[in-house]
Amino acid sequence: MTYQTIGGISVSRIAQGCMRIDRLSRTELDELIRSDLDAGISFFEHADIYGGNGRCEALFGDILKADPSLRDRMTLQTKCGIRPGQYDFSKKHILTSVEQSLKRLGTEQVEFLVLHRPDTLVEPEEVAEAFTQLKQQGKVKKFGVSNHNSLQIALLNKYLPEPLVIDQLQFGLGHTVLVDAGLNVNMKNDESVNRDASTLDYCRLHDITIQAWSPLQFGFIKGHFMGNPDYAELNAKLEELGAAYGITSTAMAIAWILRHSAKIQPIVGSVNAERMRDIAKAAEVTITRKEWYDLYCATGKSLP
């Protein structure tokens, strides 16, 4: 496993998404966590809504409480801001959510806190007050957002005591929106439409790490492109390149994300320990520039 720095904190290039860990038995979850750590995947990504009412955090916390030594080997991130039928970035909700997450996870601090989806009623001054309090109390080290565009980040940063270090966005070979417009500047085709206010370039300019969620899904979580007949050309190319580099085609799909010079951190949601061990090998592979573009075009996209 290779590592990168986010906000001055060294983290594994690949993260384990914990949205589906409630599908596992306690024994299976314990195995997944230990297997990830042994493979070098030390970043575990949560949200207060995963599993419903924090169930995934609580299950994860049960493992940490049984073996506190595991906490020293990992980096924890959680998200807040989604409530039934609304988004809520109020100071009260942020502080309450973090307290509950820490209790469920059985830890006094998380390395990263991320605001989940943009709250159009956000009052940046309240967010700043909440973040300042959490930082001063030692409950959170660094802060980020998820699914925010560049201007939404800039608005928050105007008031925050320290800049955001993460923006979590959907990205992968089945959802290439982050790079499409940048490859089709001044064109009239669909790919030239700037759908996110040039967020990729903004994040690179401001040292914000993009975390890629659902990196193996196509569309807005419509399904996996791996093995999907609608993505036959892409799967054939992934298999070909995977064999050439000695990794699985799934790992190659992750290696494609890792090859981008923005140092994007994929958050992989598989809860299969063996599959995650295979995916971890992607961090040891650097595909060529031509191979990156070959895979991009194999999705059905064309270069202008």
N, C-alpha and C positions, 0 to 999 in steps of 0.2 A: 504493500500500500504506500502511496505517496501522500504528502500532506501539503496544505496551503495555509495561508494566514488570513483570518477574517477579523478585522478590528483588533489586530495584535495578538489574537489567539490562534494557536496552531491546531488545525482540525484535519480530519481525514478527507481526501478528495471526494469520497463517496459517502453518503449519509443513509442511514436506515430510517425509512419512514415508518411510523408506528400507528398509522390509521387503522390497520386491520389486525392488530395483535390480539384483539378480543376473540378472534377465531381460534386461537391456540389454547391448548391446555397449559396449566402452569409448568409442567415438565417441558413441553415444546417451546414455550416462551423462554424459559431458562436456557434451553439449548441454543435457541436463536441468538440470544444476547451474548452468550459465551463464544459461540461460533463466530459471530461478527467481530468481536473483540480480538479473537485469535487471528482472524483474517485481516485485521488492521482497520476495520470499519468501527470507529469509536464515536461517531457522531449520531445521536439518536434524536429524531425530530417528532415532536408531539403537538397536540392542540387540545384545548380544554373541551372541545366538542367531540373528539374522537371516541367512538364507542357509545356516545350518548352520556351526558352528565359526567364526563371525565373518567369513564370506565377504563379506557386504555391506559391513561396515566396511572390509575389505581392499580391495575394489574402489573404494570411495569414497576411501580413502587413497591409492590409486595416482594418482587425479586430482589430489589435493592435492600429492603429491610432485612431480608433473610441472609444476605451477604453484602454488607456495607462496603467491602473492599472493591466491589465492582464499580462503585461510583468514582473512585480515583482513576479508573482507566477510561472514563468516557466524558464526552461533552454532551450536555443536554440543552435542547431548545424546545420552547413551547410557544403556542400562539393563543391569542384571545381576541375578542371583539365581535364575535358572531353570537347573537342571541336569537331565539325563535321569532321569526318574522321581522327582524331588524338587525342593524349593525350598531355597535355601541363603543365609542372611543372615549366615553366620559372618564374622568379621573376615578370616580367611585367604582365603576365597573372594572377598569384595568387593575386597580389595586386589589379588589375583591377576587378577581379571577386569578391573579398571581398567587395570592395567599392560598387559595384552594388548590391550585396546581402544585405548589410546593408541598402542601400537606399530603396530597395524593401520591406524589412522586417520592416522598420520604427524604427530601433534601432541603437544605437551608438556602440553596442558591441554584439558579440555572444560568448557564453562560450567556444564553441569548433569549430574548423575548421578542416576538414578532406580532405585529397587528395584522389580523387575518385578511379581511377584505375592506376596501375603502368605505368609510363612513361619511356620506355627503354632509352630515350634520356635525362633522368634527369641529371641535374648538381646539386649535393647536396649543393654546396656552394651557388647557387642561391636560393634554397629553404630556406637555413639557413638565408640568407639576408632578404628574404621576411617575414619569421616568426618573425625574430628579430624586424623588422620595425612594423609589425602588433601588436606585444606584447607591444613595447614601446609606440605606439600611443593609446594603450588601446582599440583596436578594436577586439582583440581575446585574450582569457585567456589561453587556452590550445589547443594542436594540436594532430592530429592523421592521420591515413591513412585508406584506404579501399582496400580490395582484395590484400593485400601485403603478401608475405611470410617472413619468419624470416630473411633471408639474406638481403632482400630489406629494411627491417626495420633497420637492423644493419648498413647498408650502410648510410642511412639518419641520424641515431643517431650519427654516427661518426662526423658529421659536425654541427648538430643542437646545439643551446645553451642550450636547455633542452630536455630531452627525450620525445618521443611520448608516449601518454597515451591511445590511442585507435587503434584497428585494426578491421575494419568492414568486416565480412565474412559471406557467406551463411552458415546457420546451422539450423538444425531442424530434426525431425523424417523422413522427406522425402529427406534429404541431410546430411548424417552423416559423410562426408569425414574427418572432423576435428578429429574424434575419432577412425575411422576405423583402420588405420595403427597402432595406439598405442595399440589396442586390439589384433593385429595379428602380433606381432613382430617375426621375423625370420621364417615366414611362406611363402608358395608359392601360396597362394590363391590371388584372385583379391583384397580383402580388405587389404592385407598386403602392397600394393604399397603405398609408401609415396609420396603423391601428392602435399604436401604443405610445405616441409622442416620442418616438426614438429612444425608448427606455434603455435599450442595450447600450447605446453610445453614451447616454447620460450616466449610467451606472459606471461605465469604464472611466469616464472623465472624473468622477467623484469617488473613486475607490470603494464602490458598493458591490458586494459579491451577489451575483444572481444565483439563486438556488432553483434548479429545474425540478418542478413537481410533475408527477405522472409522465416520466420520460419515455415510457413505452406505450402510451395511449395515443390514439388518433382522435382528432376533433376535441370537443369538450367532454372528455371522459366517455367516449362512445364505445371504446373497446381497445384491445391490444392489436397492434399491427403485426406483432410477431406471429407467424403462421397464418395470418389472414390472407385468403386468396385475392382480396382486392389490392394487396400489396405484394404480389408475387415477385415482381422485379426487384423490389427492395429486399425481400427476404432472401432471394437467391444471391444478391450481392453481399448481404450480411453473412450468409453462410460461407461464401467464397472467401471473403476477407478474414472471417473468423478462423477458418481452417488455415489460412496462410500465416496467421499470427498465433495460432495454437490456443485460441479462446473460443467460447461459444458465440453463436450469432447474437444472443441477448447481450453478452458482454461487449460485443462489437458495437451494438447500438449505443451503449453507454460510453464506449471509447470515442465514438463520434462526438458526443457532447464534450467530453474532457479535452478533445483536440482543439476546441475553440480557444483562442488566445485570451478571452475574457476570464478564463479560469472559473467557469461555471461549475457549481457543485451539484451533481444529480442527487435527488432524494428518491431512493428506490423503495417502493412499497411492498415488495415481495416479502412474505413471511416464511418462505421455504429456506431453511438454513443452507442446504446444499446449493441452491440456486444463488444465494447471496455470496457464498464462497466463490462460485464461478464468476459472478459479476465483479467481485473485488479484484480479479485479475486484470480487468480493464484498465486499472490505474497504472499498470506496468507497461501498457502499450501506447505508442504514439504513432497514429496513422499519418500517411503523407498528406500534403495539401490536395493532390489529385484524388486520392482515395476519399477525402472528406467531400469534395465536390461530386465525385461519382455517386456517393451515397445520397447526397442531397438531390441529385437529378433522378436517382432511382425511385424517389418518392412520387415522381410525376411532374416535378417542377423543372423548368427550363431556364437557362441563363440567357439574359438579353444579348 
